[in-house]
Amino acid sequence: MSNKILFFSAPWCGPCKIVKKALTDDVRERLNIIEIDVSKSPEKSAKHQILGVPTFVKLEEEKEVFRKVGGMTIEELESL
């Protein structure tokens, strides 16, 4: 799948924990959500210029088409 949503998070991030609870395996697979822990992947975080968490980055054909810093509901993610 060429479209994906990168979900940058951190274990110490309260809002990230709330989002993670809503992201069931089914939702992750259906929306092609890839979670990236900023503390374990500093290179990826730097590449995508992540300055805060949670951050969602939607990629289409590897080009960024959407970015939001802060939490998102499943409905908001589905509407991307």
C-alpha positions as CSV (number, residue, x, y, z in Angstrom):
1,M,0.0,0.0,0.0
2,S,1.5,3.3,-1.0
3,N,-0.6,5.4,1.4
4,K,0.2,5.3,5.1
5,I,-0.2,7.3,8.3
6,L,2.9,7.7,10.5
7,F,2.0,8.0,14.1
8,F,5.0,9.5,16.1
9,S,4.7,8.9,19.8
10,A,6.6,8.4,23.0
11,P,6.1,6.2,26.0
12,W,6.0,9.2,28.4
13,C,3.4,11.1,26.3
14,G,-0.1,11.2,28.0
15,P,-2.0,12.1,24.8
16,C,-0.1,9.3,22.9
17,K,-1.3,6.7,25.4
18,I,-4.9,7.8,24.9
19,V,-4.6,7.5,21.1
20,K,-2.9,4.1,21.4
21,K,-5.8,2.7,23.3
22,A,-8.1,3.6,20.4
23,L,-5.8,2.2,17.8
24,T,-6.9,-1.4,17.7
25,D,-5.0,-3.8,15.4
26,D,-8.0,-3.7,13.0
27,V,-7.8,0.1,12.8
28,R,-4.0,0.1,12.4
29,E,-4.3,-2.4,9.5
30,R,-7.3,-0.8,7.8
31,L,-5.8,2.7,7.8
32,N,-2.2,1.5,7.4
33,I,-1.0,3.3,10.6
34,I,2.7,2.8,11.4
35,E,3.7,3.8,15.0
36,I,7.1,5.2,15.5
37,D,8.6,5.8,18.9
38,V,10.6,9.0,18.7
39,S,13.0,7.9,21.4
40,K,13.8,4.7,19.6
41,S,13.9,6.2,16.1
42,P,15.5,9.6,16.3
43,E,16.6,9.4,12.6
44,K,13.1,8.9,11.3
45,S,11.8,11.6,13.7
46,A,14.5,14.0,12.3
47,K,13.8,13.0,8.7
48,H,10.1,14.0,9.2
49,Q,10.9,17.0,11.3
50,I,9.0,15.9,14.4
51,L,9.0,18.6,17.1
52,G,6.2,17.3,19.3
53,V,4.2,14.2,20.0
54,P,1.8,12.9,19.1
55,T,2.2,13.8,15.5
56,F,0.4,12.2,12.6
57,V,1.9,12.4,9.1
58,K,0.0,11.0,6.1
59,L,2.1,9.9,3.2
60,E,0.8,9.3,-0.4
61,E,3.4,7.8,-2.7
62,E,6.0,8.7,0.0
63,K,5.0,12.5,-0.2
64,E,3.6,14.2,2.9
65,V,0.0,15.3,2.2
66,F,-1.1,16.0,5.8
67,R,0.3,16.7,9.2
68,K,-1.2,17.2,12.6
69,V,0.5,17.6,16.0
70,G,-1.8,16.5,18.8
71,G,-4.4,13.8,19.2
72,M,-6.8,12.6,16.6
73,T,-9.9,10.5,16.9
74,I,-10.5,7.4,14.8
75,E,-13.1,9.3,12.8
76,E,-10.6,12.1,12.0
77,L,-8.0,9.5,10.9
78,E,-10.6,7.7,8.7
79,S,-11.5,11.0,7.0
80,L,-7.9,11.6,5.8
